[in-house]
Amino acid sequence: MLLGGKKGFTICPSVQAGVDFTSPFLLESWPVYVQLTNGKIYGSDFIVSATGVIPNVEPFVTSNPFDVAEDGGLKVDEQMHTSVPDVFAAGDVCTVAWEPRALWHQMRLWTQARQMGYYAAKCIAAELSGESIELDFCFESFAHVTKFFNYKVVLLGKYNAQGLGTDHELLLRCTRGLEYLKLVMQNGRMKGAVLIGETNLEETFENLILNQMDLSAYGENLLDPHIDIEDYFD
């Protein structure tokens, strides 16, 4: 089952009377305002609306004994079973209840929902045929590819240093109007990456994240535009 989530804000075309204008975001006129679920209102030039943050489980939990995770999702095991027999869940509606791999984390995105749905279908088919199935490779390391303002955006592994603590470093390369690259390194190993633009490095960096090769000797050369890193690690 693939289900979306609920938005955590309301778009306001204009500010209603009684709003506290002491906020620095409301001291001047803005094209559009957003009211958050905590009641705060912010002005902005534009708003990017993203859904799927809150699992939409209400239609299922009212009369069924589903185990629900702290974030509100239906708990699923490594074969995408819920706590209710013969019921599987995938996508934004569910929360993985197994210990995830070190470089993977659940993030309610359409790409991850698609992967979960595909894997859930395989799990259902395997169960019907009495076969066992191993956890899909897509759960080894986080990966998401999209476009934002016509720029290709690739997020890999712990791209925002999620859960790495303070003992990590960032390597950056930025070419104005063309590309932005950020590598998350820890103990000489690549833990995550953000690639914006046509870098053609996503496959190379994903492999380096997966195999956890010691890259200490390369340092900032990993992002040197004059070095063909893709060919070097081929």
C-alpha positions as CSV (number, residue, x, y, z in Angstrom):
1,M,0.0,0.0,0.0
2,L,1.4,3.4,-1.0
3,L,-0.1,6.3,0.9
4,G,0.8,9.9,1.2
5,G,1.2,12.0,4.3
6,K,-0.3,15.2,5.7
7,K,1.0,18.8,5.4
8,G,2.3,20.5,8.4
9,F,1.4,24.0,7.3
10,T,-1.2,26.2,5.7
11,I,-0.5,28.7,2.9
12,C,-2.1,32.1,3.6
13,P,-2.5,34.5,0.6
14,S,-2.8,37.4,3.0
15,V,-2.2,37.9,6.7
16,Q,-5.4,38.0,8.8
17,A,-6.1,40.6,11.4
18,G,-4.7,40.0,14.9
19,V,-1.3,38.6,13.7
20,D,1.7,39.6,15.8
21,F,3.8,41.8,13.5
22,T,6.7,41.8,15.9
23,S,8.2,38.9,14.1
24,P,11.1,40.0,11.8
25,F,9.5,38.0,9.0
26,L,6.4,40.1,9.1
27,L,7.9,43.6,9.4
28,E,7.5,44.0,5.6
29,S,5.1,42.9,3.0
30,W,5.7,39.5,1.4
31,P,4.2,37.9,-1.7
32,V,3.0,34.9,0.4
33,Y,2.8,33.8,4.0
34,V,2.8,30.4,5.6
35,Q,1.2,29.4,8.9
36,L,2.8,26.5,10.7
37,T,1.0,24.0,12.9
38,N,2.4,25.8,16.0
39,G,0.5,29.0,15.0
40,K,3.6,31.0,13.8
41,I,3.3,32.8,10.5
42,Y,6.3,33.6,8.2
43,G,6.4,35.7,5.1
44,S,8.5,34.6,2.1
45,D,9.1,35.1,-1.6
46,F,7.8,31.7,-2.5
47,I,6.9,28.4,-0.9
48,V,7.9,24.8,-1.9
49,S,5.1,22.6,-0.7
50,A,6.2,19.0,0.3
51,T,3.8,16.4,1.6
52,G,4.4,13.1,3.3
53,V,6.0,14.1,6.5
54,I,3.2,12.8,8.8
55,P,2.1,9.2,8.1
56,N,-1.6,9.2,7.2
57,V,-2.6,6.1,9.2
58,E,-5.9,7.3,10.7
59,P,-8.1,5.3,8.3
60,F,-6.4,2.0,9.4
61,V,-5.7,2.3,13.1
62,T,-9.2,3.2,14.4
63,S,-10.5,-0.3,14.2
64,N,-7.4,-2.4,13.7
65,P,-4.7,-3.4,16.2
66,F,-1.7,-2.1,14.3
67,D,1.5,-1.4,16.1
68,V,2.3,2.3,15.6
69,A,5.8,3.8,15.8
70,E,6.7,7.0,17.7
71,D,6.6,9.0,14.4
72,G,3.0,7.8,13.8
73,G,3.8,5.2,11.1
74,L,2.7,1.6,11.0
75,K,5.6,-0.6,12.1
76,V,6.9,-3.0,9.5
77,D,9.5,-5.8,9.8
78,E,12.2,-6.6,7.2
79,Q,9.6,-8.3,5.0
80,M,7.3,-5.3,5.2
81,H,4.8,-7.1,7.5
82,T,2.7,-5.0,9.8
83,S,1.6,-6.3,13.2
84,V,-1.7,-7.4,11.6
85,P,-1.4,-10.9,9.9
86,D,-1.4,-10.8,6.1
87,V,-1.2,-7.0,6.0
88,F,1.8,-5.3,4.4
89,A,2.7,-1.6,4.3
90,A,5.1,0.5,2.3
91,G,5.8,4.1,1.6
92,D,5.0,7.1,3.8
93,V,2.4,5.2,5.9
94,C,5.0,2.9,7.4
95,T,8.0,3.0,9.7
96,V,10.8,0.5,9.5
97,A,11.0,-1.4,12.8
98,W,14.3,-3.2,12.1
99,E,17.8,-1.9,12.8
100,P,18.7,0.0,9.6
101,R,22.0,-0.2,7.9
102,A,24.6,2.3,9.0
103,L,24.3,4.4,5.8
104,W,20.6,4.2,5.3
105,H,17.8,6.1,7.0
106,Q,14.1,6.4,6.3
107,M,13.0,9.7,4.8
108,R,9.5,9.9,3.4
109,L,10.3,10.6,-0.3
110,W,8.6,9.3,-3.4
111,T,11.7,7.5,-4.5
112,Q,11.9,5.6,-1.2
113,A,8.1,4.9,-1.3
114,R,8.6,3.4,-4.8
115,Q,11.5,1.2,-3.6
116,M,9.5,0.0,-0.6
117,G,6.4,-0.7,-2.7
118,Y,8.5,-2.8,-5.2
119,Y,10.2,-4.7,-2.3
120,A,6.8,-5.2,-0.5
121,A,5.4,-6.8,-3.7
122,K,8.4,-9.1,-3.8
123,C,7.9,-10.0,-0.2
124,I,4.2,-10.8,-0.8
125,A,5.1,-13.0,-3.8
126,A,7.8,-14.8,-1.9
127,E,5.4,-15.5,1.0
128,L,2.7,-16.9,-1.3
129,S,5.2,-19.2,-2.9
130,G,6.7,-20.3,0.4
131,E,10.2,-18.8,-0.4
132,S,12.5,-16.7,1.8
133,I,13.7,-13.3,0.7
134,E,16.6,-11.2,1.8
135,L,16.4,-7.5,2.6
136,D,16.6,-5.5,-0.7
137,F,19.9,-3.8,-1.7
138,C,18.2,-0.4,-1.8
139,F,18.2,-0.5,2.0
140,E,22.0,-0.6,2.2
141,S,22.6,3.1,1.6
142,F,20.3,6.1,1.3
143,A,20.0,7.6,-2.2
144,H,17.6,10.1,-3.7
145,V,17.7,11.9,-7.1
146,T,15.4,14.8,-8.1
147,K,15.4,18.1,-9.8
148,F,15.1,21.5,-8.1
149,F,14.8,24.7,-10.2
150,N,16.0,22.6,-13.1
151,Y,19.2,21.5,-11.3
152,K,19.9,17.8,-10.8
153,V,20.0,17.1,-7.1
154,V,21.6,13.9,-5.7
155,L,21.6,13.0,-2.0
156,L,23.7,10.0,-0.9
157,G,24.2,8.2,2.4
158,K,24.4,10.5,5.5
159,Y,24.4,13.6,3.3
160,N,23.6,15.9,6.2
161,A,25.9,14.0,8.6
162,Q,22.8,12.5,10.3
163,G,23.9,10.7,13.5
164,L,27.6,11.2,12.9
165,G,28.2,13.5,15.9
166,T,30.8,16.2,15.7
167,D,33.8,14.1,14.6
168,H,33.3,14.5,10.8
169,E,34.5,17.0,8.2
170,L,33.0,18.5,5.0
171,L,34.7,18.9,1.7
172,L,33.1,21.5,-0.6
173,R,33.3,22.6,-4.2
174,C,31.0,25.2,-5.7
175,T,31.0,26.7,-9.2
176,R,28.5,29.6,-9.2
177,G,25.5,28.9,-11.4
178,L,26.8,25.4,-12.4
179,E,27.4,23.0,-9.5
180,Y,27.7,22.4,-5.8
181,L,29.3,19.4,-4.2
182,K,29.5,18.4,-0.6
183,L,31.2,15.3,0.8
184,V,30.7,14.1,4.4
185,M,33.9,12.4,5.6
186,Q,34.5,10.6,8.9
187,N,37.8,8.8,9.8
188,G,38.9,9.1,6.2
189,R,35.8,7.4,4.8
190,M,33.0,8.9,2.8
191,K,29.7,8.8,4.7
192,G,27.5,10.9,2.5
193,A,27.3,13.4,-0.4
194,V,25.2,16.2,-1.9
195,L,25.6,16.8,-5.6
196,I,23.8,19.6,-7.4
197,G,24.2,20.1,-11.1
198,E,25.5,17.8,-13.8
199,T,28.5,16.5,-11.9
200,N,28.5,12.9,-13.2
201,L,30.0,11.8,-9.9
202,E,27.0,10.2,-8.3
203,E,27.9,6.6,-9.2
204,T,31.5,6.9,-8.2
205,F,30.6,8.5,-4.8
206,E,27.8,6.0,-4.1
207,N,30.3,3.2,-4.6
208,L,32.8,4.9,-2.3
209,I,30.1,5.3,0.3
210,L,29.1,1.7,0.0
211,N,32.5,0.1,0.1
212,Q,33.8,2.4,2.9
213,M,37.3,2.6,1.3
214,D,39.9,4.6,3.3
215,L,40.3,7.8,1.4
216,S,42.6,9.6,3.9
217,A,45.4,9.8,1.3
218,Y,43.3,11.7,-1.2
219,G,41.9,14.5,1.0
220,E,40.6,17.5,-1.0
221,N,41.8,15.9,-4.2
222,L,38.5,14.1,-4.2
223,L,36.9,17.3,-5.4
224,D,39.7,18.6,-7.5
225,P,38.0,19.4,-10.9
226,H,41.4,18.7,-12.7
227,I,41.5,15.1,-11.5
228,D,39.2,12.5,-13.1
229,I,38.0,10.9,-9.9
230,E,35.4,8.9,-11.8
231,D,38.0,7.2,-14.0
232,Y,40.5,6.8,-11.1
233,F,38.1,4.7,-9.0
234,D,36.6,2.9,-11.9
